[in-house]
């Protein structure tokens, strides 16, 4: 049994602003098991400049929030479990923000 906070984890759709001294940080909260577990920074103001946009911050948050499902899919793969493909497809769709992996693959073709 893993020691991390059990999934599923969810990335917020909202940008949360926090002021620390002269800096205003914008972030996206990630929650699991009813509690906040992480915040992904998505921009700052003050003497620091964001290295990525709010959209990139949201994409990063989705990827992190998919971690428990990605881990579970890998565990199924290495156990030779036939549910691996669906678990992996669902986890990738969650990480990319797509409704289904099949729709994303058709779009790229």
C-alpha positions in Angstrom: 0.0 0.0 0.0 1.4 3.4 -1.0 1.9 6.0 1.7 0.7 8.9 -0.4 -2.7 10.5 -0.1 -5.2 8.1 -1.7 -6.8 9.2 -5.0 -8.6 10.3 -6.8 -7.0 13.7 -6.8 -8.7 16.7 -8.4 -7.2 19.9 -9.8 -9.3 23.0 -9.3 -10.5 25.0 -12.3 -10.0 28.2 -10.4 -6.9 30.4 -10.1 -6.2 31.1 -6.4 -4.3 34.3 -5.6 -2.1 34.6 -2.5 0.0 37.6 -1.3 3.3 37.0 0.4 5.1 40.3 1.1 5.4 42.2 -2.2 4.6 39.2 -4.3 1.2 38.0 -5.5 1.2 34.3 -6.4 -1.5 32.7 -8.6 -1.9 29.0 -8.2 -4.2 26.0 -8.7 -5.1 23.8 -5.8 -4.9 20.0 -6.0 -7.0 18.1 -3.4 -7.4 14.5 -2.5 -9.4 12.7 0.3 -11.1 15.9 1.1 -8.0 17.9 1.8 -5.6 20.2 -0.1 -2.4 18.3 -0.9 -0.6 20.7 -3.3 -0.6 24.0 -5.1 0.8 24.5 -8.6 2.0 28.1 -9.1 0.7 29.7 -12.3 2.1 33.2 -12.3 3.4 36.0 -10.0 3.5 39.7 -9.8 6.0 41.9 -8.1 9.7 41.6 -8.8 9.4 37.9 -9.8 8.0 37.0 -13.2 6.1 33.8 -14.0 7.9 31.4 -16.3 4.6 29.9 -17.6 1.0 31.0 -18.2 -2.1 30.2 -16.2 -3.0 27.7 -18.9 0.3 25.9 -18.5 -0.2 26.0 -14.7 -3.6 24.4 -15.1 -2.1 21.7 -17.4 0.6 21.0 -14.8 -2.1 20.7 -12.1 -4.1 18.2 -14.2 -0.9 16.1 -14.7 -0.1 16.0 -11.0 -3.8 15.3 -10.1 -3.7 12.2 -12.4 -0.7 10.7 -10.6 -2.7 8.2 -8.5 -4.4 6.9 -11.6 -1.2 6.7 -13.5 0.4 4.8 -10.7 -2.5 2.4 -10.5 -2.3 1.8 -14.3 1.4 0.9 -14.0 0.7 -1.4 -11.2 -1.9 -3.2 -13.3 0.5 -3.4 -16.2 3.3 -5.0 -14.2 0.7 -7.4 -12.7 -0.3 -8.4 -16.2 -3.9 -7.4 -15.4 -6.2 -7.1 -18.4 -7.7 -3.8 -17.0 -4.5 -2.0 -17.7 -5.4 -0.5 -21.1 -8.6 1.1 -19.8 -6.9 2.4 -16.6 -4.1 3.8 -18.6 -6.4 5.4 -21.2 -8.5 7.0 -18.4 -5.5 8.3 -16.6 -3.9 9.8 -19.7 -7.3 11.5 -20.6 -7.4 13.0 -17.1 -3.8 14.2 -17.3 -4.4 15.9 -20.7 -7.8 17.3 -19.9 -9.4 15.3 -22.7 -12.7 13.5 -22.4 -11.2 10.3 -23.9 -7.8 9.3 -25.2 -9.4 8.0 -28.4 -10.7 11.5 -29.2 -7.2 13.0 -28.6 -5.6 10.4 -30.9 -8.1 11.0 -33.7 -7.5 14.7 -33.4 -3.7 14.3 -33.8 -4.1 12.1 -36.9 
